[in-house]
Amino acid sequence: MDADSAIEELSTLSPSAKLVAKVLDDNSRLTQSQLENKTLLPGRTVRSAVNQLKDRNLAESHPSPFDARKQCYSLMFNWK
């Protein structure tokens, strides 16, 4: 997905999904707890936002290199 179509798709999402996307753009890979700390959103809201992004192929998850029980999230497009 190119950046223009990704940003257009992002514009249809909730404000929390947009915030999570922006934080992921500023930080390459973050866990859910890191996203909660950086966005100041509750865990349930962060999970919902990440799921919205993943459902539209805007974000992807990877196993954490530090803790196999956790997932790291990153964007699948370059915002800039």
VENCOR-V590075 format. One record per backbone hydrogen bond with DSSP energy under -1.0 kcal/mol. CO is the residue of the C=O (numbers start at 1). NH is the residue of the N-H. Records with the same first field share a line. If there is no record, write none. Layout:
CO->NH / NH
This chain:
2->6
3->7
4->8
5->9
6->10
7->11
9->12
10->13
14->18
15->19
16->20
17->21
18->22
19->23
20->24
21->25
22->26
23->27
30->73
31->35
32->36
33->37
34->38
35->39
36->40
42->46
43->47
44->48
45->49
46->50
47->51
48->52
49->53
50->54
51->55
52->56
53->58
54->57
58->76
60->74
62->72
67->70
70->64
72->62
73->30
74->60
